[in-house]
Amino acid sequence: MPNNGRTEQDNRYQVQSVARAASLLNVIADEGATGLSVTEIALRLSVAKSTALALARTLASAGLLRGVEPGPRYVLGLNLLRLGDLVGQQTSIAELGLPTLRDLSATTGMTARLAMNEAGYPVFLERIDGEGSIRFHAPLGQREQPHATAAGKAILASLDDLAVRLLLAEAGMARYTPKTLTDIETLLGELDRVRTEGYALDDEEEAEGVFCVGSAFFDHQGACAGAVSVTGLKVDVPLREVRRLGITVREHADRMSTMLGGTRPVPLR
């Protein structure tokens, strides 16, 4: 199978059967409406026919492939339509938020990021680096731990305390710096402040010397859709400026809510 630019370290953590299944989806997508037979799948993936059949049937049972007669020949499954629609929704949030993100970065001079809410975890979709600011290593598209980031805490604050406890019982509360909140009661107290003021802080909790402010935005159903945040060096954010910065980030998050047809569901101080 092609390496697709992956390093040896990346490949070391791959599950071979999952990688083969992903390759199968790609080759069938390239084939179009005619699909592939089990024999053709085996040839394309360089596997035994029994392995090809097992892969095809497993993906078909998940709705990712479907068998069509005669043959059967396997084509893409209808469940991919649903998944594609979800990806489209997520992408549209990122695209919709770019102007707001650019303005937030220009206004604050800091790196601005936009995260979607994935079951209580922040997944960052877009980043705009502030002009002349330090470039922070902030990879996109991966889940981040919610308890140690400003965007994550902003998203957690949209949940009730029981939901937060259950989520963090699963996720854990890893310590990244001496300032990371690792006690659930302390974090719940912090989330009460976030709900009141509408913005969350990461005061060197994920990385020493780095300060972040985040605020959640909401969709037309009142659900938290994600959060926007800004990141800078702690020395560049005087204590007297924190509230002003928080209000600025909150205002930009509220712009996102308005574009999504939503409003912030909690009263502000």
C-alpha positions in Angstrom: 0.0 0.0 0.0 1.2 3.5 -0.7 2.9 5.3 2.2 1.1 8.7 1.5 3.9 10.7 3.1 3.7 8.9 6.4 6.8 8.4 8.5 7.9 5.0 9.8 6.7 6.1 13.2 3.2 6.9 11.9 3.1 3.5 10.2 4.2 1.7 13.4 1.0 2.8 15.1 -1.3 1.7 12.3 -3.7 -1.2 12.6 -3.1 -3.2 9.4 -6.7 -4.3 9.0 -8.0 -0.7 9.4 -5.4 0.6 7.0 -6.5 -2.1 4.4 -10.1 -1.1 4.9 -9.3 2.5 4.3 -7.4 1.5 1.1 -10.4 -0.5 0.0 -12.7 2.5 0.3 -10.3 4.6 -1.8 -9.9 2.0 -4.6 -13.6 1.5 -4.8 -14.2 5.2 -4.8 -11.8 5.5 -7.7 -13.6 2.7 -9.6 -16.9 4.6 -9.8 -20.4 3.1 -10.2 -19.2 -0.3 -11.5 -17.5 -1.2 -8.3 -15.2 -4.2 -7.7 -15.6 -7.9 -7.3 -14.0 -9.8 -4.4 -11.4 -11.1 -6.9 -10.6 -7.6 -8.1 -10.4 -6.3 -4.5 -7.9 -9.0 -3.7 -5.7 -8.1 -6.7 -5.8 -4.4 -6.0 -4.9 -4.8 -2.3 -2.5 -7.8 -2.8 -4.4 -9.9 -0.3 -6.0 -13.3 -0.3 -9.6 -13.6 -1.6 -10.7 -14.6 1.9 -9.2 -11.4 3.4 -10.8 -9.3 0.6 -14.2 -10.9 1.3 -13.9 -10.3 5.0 -13.0 -6.7 4.5 -15.8 -6.1 2.1 -18.4 -7.7 4.2 -17.2 -5.9 7.4 -17.5 -2.5 5.6 -20.8 -3.5 4.1 -22.2 -4.3 7.6 -21.2 -0.8 8.7 -22.9 0.8 5.6 -19.7 2.0 4.2 -19.9 -0.4 1.2 -22.9 -2.2 -0.4 -23.0 -5.2 -2.6 -24.8 -5.0 -6.0 -25.7 -7.8 -8.3 -24.5 -9.6 -10.3 -21.5 -10.7 -8.4 -21.8 -9.2 -6.0 -19.7 -6.2 -6.9 -19.0 -3.7 -4.1 -19.7 0.0 -4.4 -19.6 2.8 -1.8 -22.3 2.5 0.9 -25.0 5.0 1.7 -23.7 5.7 5.2 -20.9 7.6 3.6 -23.5 10.2 2.6 -24.3 10.8 6.2 -20.6 11.0 7.2 -19.9 13.3 4.2 -22.8 15.6 5.3 -21.3 15.8 8.8 -17.9 16.7 7.3 -19.6 19.3 5.2 -21.2 20.8 8.3 -18.0 20.9 10.2 -16.1 22.4 7.2 -18.8 25.1 6.8 -18.4 26.2 10.4 -14.6 26.6 9.7 -15.2 28.5 6.5 -18.0 30.6 8.0 -15.8 31.5 10.9 -12.7 32.6 9.0 -13.6 36.3 8.7 -14.4 36.4 12.4 -11.1 34.6 13.2 -9.1 37.0 11.0 -10.7 40.0 12.7 -10.1 38.5 16.2 -6.4 38.0 15.4 -6.1 41.5 13.9 -7.9 43.1 16.9 -5.8 41.3 19.5 -2.5 40.8 17.6 -2.6 37.2 18.9 -2.9 33.8 17.2 -6.7 33.1 16.9 -8.1 29.6 16.6 -11.5 28.1 16.0 -12.5 24.7 17.5 -15.6 22.6 16.9 -17.2 20.8 19.9 -16.7 17.0 19.4 -18.6 15.4 22.3 -17.1 17.9 24.8 -13.6 17.9 23.3 -12.2 20.8 21.3 -11.1 19.9 17.8 -9.3 22.9 16.1 -10.3 23.5 12.5 -8.7 26.9 11.7 -5.9 29.1 12.9 -4.9 32.6 12.0 -1.5 33.8 13.2 -1.3 37.3 14.5 0.8 39.7 12.5 4.3 39.7 13.9 3.4 37.4 16.7 5.2 34.2 17.6 4.0 31.2 15.7 2.7 28.6 18.1 2.8 24.9 17.1 -1.0 24.2 17.1 -1.8 21.3 14.8 -5.3 21.3 13.4 -7.8 18.4 13.2 -7.0 16.6 16.4 -8.8 16.3 19.7 -7.3 18.3 22.6 -7.8 17.7 26.3 -10.7 19.9 27.4 -9.5 20.6 31.0 -6.2 22.4 30.1 -7.2 24.7 27.2 -9.2 27.8 27.1 -11.4 26.6 24.2 -11.8 23.2 26.0 -13.0 24.9 29.2 -15.3 27.1 27.3 -16.9 24.0 25.8 -17.0 22.2 29.1 -18.8 25.2 30.6 -21.7 24.5 28.3 -22.3 21.2 30.0 -23.8 20.6 33.5 -21.5 19.4 36.3 -22.5 15.8 36.0 -21.7 15.7 32.3 -18.4 17.3 33.0 -17.6 14.7 35.7 -18.5 11.8 33.4 -16.4 13.3 30.5 -13.3 13.9 32.6 -13.6 10.5 34.2 -13.1 9.1 30.7 -10.6 11.7 29.5 -8.6 12.1 32.7 -7.0 15.3 33.9 -3.4 15.0 32.9 -0.9 17.5 34.4 1.0 19.4 31.7 2.5 22.2 33.9 2.5 23.1 37.6 -0.6 25.3 36.9 -2.7 22.6 35.2 -6.0 22.1 37.0 -6.1 18.4 38.0 -8.7 18.5 40.7 -12.3 18.2 39.4 -13.8 20.4 42.2 -11.4 23.2 41.4 -12.2 22.9 37.7 -16.0 22.9 38.3 -15.5 26.1 40.3 -13.6 27.6 37.4 -16.4 26.6 35.0 -19.0 28.5 37.1 -17.0 31.6 36.5 -16.8 30.8 32.8 -20.6 30.4 32.6 -21.0 33.8 34.3 -18.4 35.8 32.4 -18.6 34.0 29.1 -14.9 33.4 28.6 -12.4 30.8 29.8 -8.7 31.2 30.6 -5.7 28.9 30.1 -3.1 30.6 32.4 0.0 28.5 31.5 -2.0 25.3 32.1 -1.2 23.5 28.9 2.3 25.0 28.2 4.5 27.2 30.5 4.7 30.8 29.4 1.6 30.5 27.1 -1.7 32.3 27.9 -5.0 31.7 26.1 -8.5 33.1 26.3 -11.5 31.2 24.8 -15.2 31.6 24.4 -17.9 29.2 23.2 -20.4 29.8 20.4 -23.8 28.2 20.0 -26.0 26.9 17.1 -29.7 27.6 16.4 -30.7 24.8 18.8 -28.8 26.4 21.7 -26.1 23.7 21.6 -22.5 24.5 22.0 -21.0 24.2 18.4 -17.4 25.1 19.3 -15.2 27.9 20.6 -12.9 30.6 19.5 -9.7 31.4 21.3 -6.6 33.6 21.2 -3.1 32.5 22.2 -0.1 34.6 23.3 2.9 34.7 25.6 2.0 35.3 29.2 4.4 38.2 29.5 2.5 40.0 26.7 -0.8 39.8 28.6 -0.8 42.1 31.7 -3.3 41.1 34.4 -5.2 44.4 33.9 -5.8 43.4 30.3 -7.3 40.0 30.9 -10.9 41.0 31.3 -10.8 43.3 28.2 -9.3 40.5 26.2 -11.9 38.1 27.5 -14.7 40.4 26.5 -13.2 40.8 23.0 -13.0 37.1 22.5 -16.5 36.6 23.9 -17.9 39.2 21.4 -16.3 37.4 18.5 -17.7 34.1 19.7 -21.1 35.8 19.9 -20.7 36.8 16.2 -20.3 33.1 15.4 -23.4 32.3 17.4 -25.4 34.9 15.4 -24.2 33.5 12.1 -25.3 30.0 13.3 -28.7 31.4 14.4 -27.9 30.9 18.1 -27.4 33.0 21.2 -25.4 32.6 24.4 -27.7 30.7 26.8 -26.4 32.0 30.1 -26.6 35.5 31.5 -23.4 37.5 31.8 -22.2 39.4 34.8 
